[in-house]
Every structure is written in C-alpha cells, then in structure tokens.
C-alpha cells in the first residue's frame, strides 16, 4: 500500500513538473535590442528615450499584451559612438534579436548596409530622410526632418503677411543638420513661396549677435532651426537681448524662430528660459502641456515606473514609448496570425501597417502608416508655440504638401 | 558703422570668456608643463555646482558662484593629489595621458548625476534689458563676464609676478629639480596650480553656463575649444591667453559677420581662427607670448 502511495506521489510530481515545463516551453521570449546615447552627446534626448522604451516593454509584459509571451529588449549605451553602436548591434544579432531599435543619424547611416545584409527591420530615433535612401529595412517612427522643415516652410508661406517670406535656416554642421536643406530647396523649386536667404551652420557660439544682425540686414523674417536645443537656446537668448524676436507669428521687422523635433520641447525652455517665448516647434508627438488621453497614459506610465517629472514630460520619453508600442504591436499582429515571430515576418507585418491596419500609438498626433514604398511612420505634424513658458498647440495637425510633390 | 562696432564688442566679449576658460590650461602648463585634457570637465563641474547651490540649496546666486569657485578649487586640488602627485618626475606624456583618463573619469561621475543628461539654466539674476549705446548692445551677463575675466586675469598676473608662491610656481615650471634644491615644495606648487586652474574653470563655467544654458556637452567642449587660444598666446603666458582670446573672438565674429553668407561661404567663424592660428604659428612657433627656451647641452 505504502509503495503504491509513493508511486502515485512520484507520478503526480512528474506530471506537475512536465506540465510546468510545457507551460515554460509555450511562453516565449522575443529578443529586441536598442543601442543609444544614454550618456555622452545628445544623452539629454537619449536618456528619456531609453526610459520610454524600457517602461513600455515592462508595461507590455506585465499587462500581458502578448499573452504569456514576453519581450526582452536589451538597452545598451553607445555614448553616440558609431563604432560602439556597431559592436552592440553585432552582439544583439548573436543574441538572436528579431527587431532592432537604433538611435542616431550617423550610426543609422553607418549601419545601413548591415541592416540590409541581416534583413532585419530597424526603427531608429533619427528621422533623417537619407536613412530611407537605398534602404529597405529602416522604418522612421515619424515624419522625416525634411518633412518637418518643409512643413514649417509651408506654414510660413501660408501665414506670412506680404510678399515672399525671407527665411534663414540654422542647422547642425552634420548630415543630420544638412539633410532637410536640399528638400527645402527642391520644394521652393516646385513652387513653395518662400526664399531661403541663408543657411547658417552653427558652431559653439558664445555670441550670435553678428549672425543675427546680418540676417536682419538681409531682411530675414523667419529662422527655421534644425539642430539640437543648446545652440538654439544660445541664439534665441541673443535674439531676445537684441529685441528682435517676433511676439506674434510673422511680426514685421522682427524674426520668428521655428524648429524641428530635436530643437524644441521642455529642454529648450529649460535652457533658454524666457527667451524661448514665441518659439514655434513641430513634432509628431503629443506633449504633456496639452493634455489628452495619450498624454494621460504617458504620465501614468511614467508614474507606474517611478520616473521623475522631467522624464515623464519629455517628448523624447514619448518618442521611446511610441517606438516600443510599434514594436509590441507588430509582434502581437504576427502572433495573432499564428506565424512565427522572426525577422522576416515582422518586416512583412511592418510593411502591412497601413490603411485599415494603420496603428495609432497614444503618444503621437496621428497614425503610423508603413508600406513597401513609405517607411516614414506618422505623417502628421503638430505645430506648437511657447506661451507663458509652456508649449501650446497652434492649429490642427498638418502634413506637408510639397514633400509629396518632390518625392 | 554700428554693425562694425557691434562685432568689435561681441568679439571682445567672446574673446574675454575664451581667455578666462583658457586661463586654467595656462596655469597648469605654466607650473607643470602639462596640457590638461580634463579642463572642460572642471569648467562643467564649476557651473553645475553653482547651479545646484543656487537652485537646490537656495543660496543667492552670487554666493553660489563664489562657493562653486571654492569647491572647484578643492576639487582640482584633490584630483591633483590623488591622480597626479605620484607622477612628479615621470615623463610629461604620462601625465598628459593621465589627464585624458581623468577626463573620462570625471565624465563618468557627471553622467551619474542629472547634469550628465539633462538641461538646466541659471535663474535670471541680472537685468534682462541689455546696455545699448549707438546701436551697439551688450548683455549684462556678457558685461559681468568681461569684468570677472579681467579681474581674475589681473589677479593671477599679479600673483605670478609679485607673490612668493607665484614666483615659486614659475620656478617649478622652469626647472623642478633646481626649484626643489632651493626649498620649494614641488608637490605644493602643483597642487596649487591645479587648484587655481579649478577656480578659474569654475568662473568660466558659471559665465558660459549663463550664456548658453547648462548642457554638459556644450560646457565641457569649451575645454577643447580654447586650446587654439592657449597655443596662439603661448602655452605659459597669461597675457598671451588674454590677447589670443580676444584675437580669436574678434576673428570669429568678423568672419561670421562679414564672410558668412557671402560668396557661398558658411561656418567661417569656426574655421578662420584656426587658419589665422596656423599662419601666426608659421612665424611664431611658440605663440605670440610663449617663451622660446634654449637648452645648453
């Protein structure tokens, strides 16, 4: 009797172990990689971006968006060095990642061929239009820098009082900065009613007086910035001191300052203080100073993972969340179809994210639409302007007309 | 004409700040013949300490700047004591390599704080309305920057020429063993050189931080940006740093004001100082005020 009892106990235990093992086998872990600048140059953007990615994947795992399956995203600091990014990417490949999240323009351009060879879909934090040239595997999260700059130029053309608006561009001295200039010039050739008077590539300027006075003497009414916040802050502080910042859009005799995604946000206000007032900025992201369901979810996520106010309210935190949401959603869709989660199927599914299958993350002002011929995610852009120390919406989301013409 | 004078004023302002930022490099080189590649990190540290005291500890900004200069004085002195003291007598290249490593360590430490990856700005404490005369304007921040620079540079010049400690530092710079033989403590002199460099770096950091905002990348880059100033002035000359700083500032502003945007030129404000630097060094390889040493063998 005792032997039979023991045999029963052992059998039951074996069955339980087997069951547990089976459950383990069924719960899959999908590996992703993110290499970015958590420290080093541009880490003011990279740091909250990494937090957004990490928090959303944790949230997705904890709320079982993929059922029992989980996402494991390795996040590594590359200090904005392409050589380190490449090493990280290669190690991620060895780990068996199915989707890769990259960061800078330089490393995205530098590794473009690797992405093609590996046939792996990549979503970078760089919105450089050149990323898409000769590339099939790079998916921009939102409208390209070119689209952002041309949209701002179109906004000027529509709202400028008087003849052809005189515009200067203030850009980062790199491929990242120079990228949109050519598309802005092409748009003008295609009929966009503005004149680019000068393109200024900035350095580490302690005083922009000479440059600003030169622009004033040339009759410049608008400056479109495409760089990072710090040089813009230094310039608009000087402009504010000289009393040449327009208090309303296109104010006569003054300059209206505008900028693309990485020039604005709370970091610009933190650096420039009151001089940021009336700065116009465009991005495809919702911002927390204009509350809606999406920003509430963003703040709730940040609270859930004990992020400080600065990270919680950063548009780069929103940026990170959005990229993680897209990655999670594409895995969910492939899984729903009963297909294997691998590079090939995720790539196909990303390309199918359009029309009725378009996906709207909660941090963006419009849906993500990818296809085999369009790999820029959110096409909509929202213009914001600083009023009383916070960014406020200006009108409704827009899309660029001229970018469609010059493509 | 006001455009011309505005550029002159801007050039002098920028040049003065360059001179102040360069001063720390000169002070360390003057006493130890070492080019300090961690100088930018000291500039950033000084600015961040001042910000933390002002905003977090609620100390009035003026006192925060003074305390920050004091704190960076001791920080730099400690750095010298911990990392560099044991290298006295070793080849200069070894010490320079240590300063490069030191820059990485300080980078890493700053990245552990919010200052490593966030942006801040000092609360406004000077009048916002600039001083203007005849179409030429200068902000209060810039004016204070120029005054602080001149006071510090004047003070250091006096210190090196007239004070016993300053003369000891020059003696150590000239010949360490000879200085030791007359009872000068080389260790103390090196520590003091680093400490005063830290102090001037903090002053530069506070002024630059007020102008550009507090961004670590921007601030520590000034440690490298001012190298041409030091080379042009002559590595061991305080007067040289001032003159070269102002020359660089003027060249930068004139190039930006008159060349950029014309004849298809762009970014000349960044390039021209280096072009002029190369030309001057062709004729004066030791810089404008550098000492041409002749060794008898």
Interface residues (C-beta under 8 A of the other chain):
Chain A: X38 X39 X40 X41 X42 X43 X44 X46 X47 X173 X197 X198 X199 X200 X201 X203 X204 X205 X206 X207 X209 X210 X211 X213 X214 X217 X218 X229 X230 X233 X234 X237 X238 X240 X241 X242 X267 X270 X271 X272 X273 X274 X310
Chain B: X3 X6 X7 X10 X13 X14 X17 X18 X107 X108 X111 X114 X116 X117 X118 X119 X120 X121 X124 X128 X130 X137 X139 X142 X208 X211 X212 X213 X214 X215 X216 X217 X218 X221 X222 X225 X253 X254 X256 X257 X260 X261 X266 X267 X269 X270
